[in-house]
Amino acid sequence: MERKRTAAQRAADKCRTGRPPKKPAEKWSERITVYMTTAERARLELLAEQEGVTLASLVMRPWRGEE
């Protein structure tokens, strides 16, 4: 069971600064899950390391037209 927030905690929340959350339409990316075997991942990680890019960047190349 969750405790209710005190008046002081609610007041502190109103004083917090920072960027407000973006609306879903303003976000540039979404997360997806890709399943691969251990061997596939090792091979792709080696290729990414040789090219000096992240694994995600290497996987996204065909869709970004960077082949």
Contact map, one row per residue, 1 for C-alpha under 8 A:
1110000000000000000000000000000000000000000000000000000000000000000
1111000000000000000000000000000000000000000000000000000000000000000
1111100000000000000000000000000000000000000000000000000000000000000
0111110000000000000000000000000000000000000000000000000000000000000
0011111011000000000000000000000000000000000000000000000000000000000
0001111111000000000000000000000000000000000000000000000000000000000
0000111111100000000000000000000000000000000000000000000000000000000
0000011111110000000000000000000000000000000000000000000000000000000
0000111111111000000000000000000000000000000000000000000000000000000
0000111111111100000000000000000000000000000000000000000000000000000
0000001111111110000000000000000000000000000000000000000000000000000
0000000111111111000000000000000000000000000000000000000000000000000
0000000011111111000000000000000000000000000000000000000000000000000
0000000001111111000000000000000000000000000000000000000000000000000
0000000000111111100000000000000000000000000000000000000000000000000
0000000000011111110000000000000000000000000000000000000000000000000
0000000000000011111000000000000000000000000000000000000000000000000
0000000000000001111100000000000000000000000000000000000000000000000
0000000000000000111110000000000000000000000000000000000000000000000
0000000000000000011111000000000000000000000000000000000000000000000
0000000000000000001111100000000000000000000000000000000000000000000
0000000000000000000111110110000000000000000000000000000000000000000
0000000000000000000011111110000000000000000000000000000000000000000
0000000000000000000001111110000000000000000000000000000000000000000
0000000000000000000000111110000000000000000000000000000000000000000
0000000000000000000001111111000000000000000000000000000000000000000
0000000000000000000001111111110000000000000000000000000000000000000
0000000000000000000000000111110000000000000000000000000000000000000
0000000000000000000000000011111000000000000000000000000000000000000
0000000000000000000000000011111100000000000000000000000000000000000
0000000000000000000000000000111110000000000000000000000000000000000
0000000000000000000000000000011111000000000000000000000000000000000
0000000000000000000000000000001111100000000000000000000000000000000
0000000000000000000000000000000111110000000000000000000000000000000
0000000000000000000000000000000011111000000000000000000000000000000
0000000000000000000000000000000001111101100000000000000000000000000
0000000000000000000000000000000000111111100000000000000000000000000
0000000000000000000000000000000000011111110000000000000000000000000
0000000000000000000000000000000000001111111000000000000000000000000
0000000000000000000000000000000000011111111100000000000000000000000
0000000000000000000000000000000000011111111110000000000000000000000
0000000000000000000000000000000000000111111111000000000000000000000
0000000000000000000000000000000000000011111111100000000000000000000
0000000000000000000000000000000000000001111111110000001001000000000
0000000000000000000000000000000000000000111111111000011000000000000
0000000000000000000000000000000000000000011111111100000000000000000
0000000000000000000000000000000000000000001111111110000000000000000
0000000000000000000000000000000000000000000111111111111001000000000
0000000000000000000000000000000000000000000011111111110000000000000
0000000000000000000000000000000000000000000001111111100000000000000
0000000000000000000000000000000000000000000000111111100000000000000
0000000000000000000000000000000000000000000000011111110000000000000
0000000000000000000000000000000000000000000000011111111011000000000
0000000000000000000000000000000000000000000010011001111111000000000
0000000000000000000000000000000000000000000110010000111111100000000
0000000000000000000000000000000000000000000000000000011111110000000
0000000000000000000000000000000000000000000000000000111111111000000
0000000000000000000000000000000000000000000100010000111111111000000
0000000000000000000000000000000000000000000000000000001111111100000
0000000000000000000000000000000000000000000000000000000111111111000
0000000000000000000000000000000000000000000000000000000011111111111
0000000000000000000000000000000000000000000000000000000000111111111
0000000000000000000000000000000000000000000000000000000000011111110
0000000000000000000000000000000000000000000000000000000000011111110
0000000000000000000000000000000000000000000000000000000000001111111
0000000000000000000000000000000000000000000000000000000000001111111
0000000000000000000000000000000000000000000000000000000000001100111
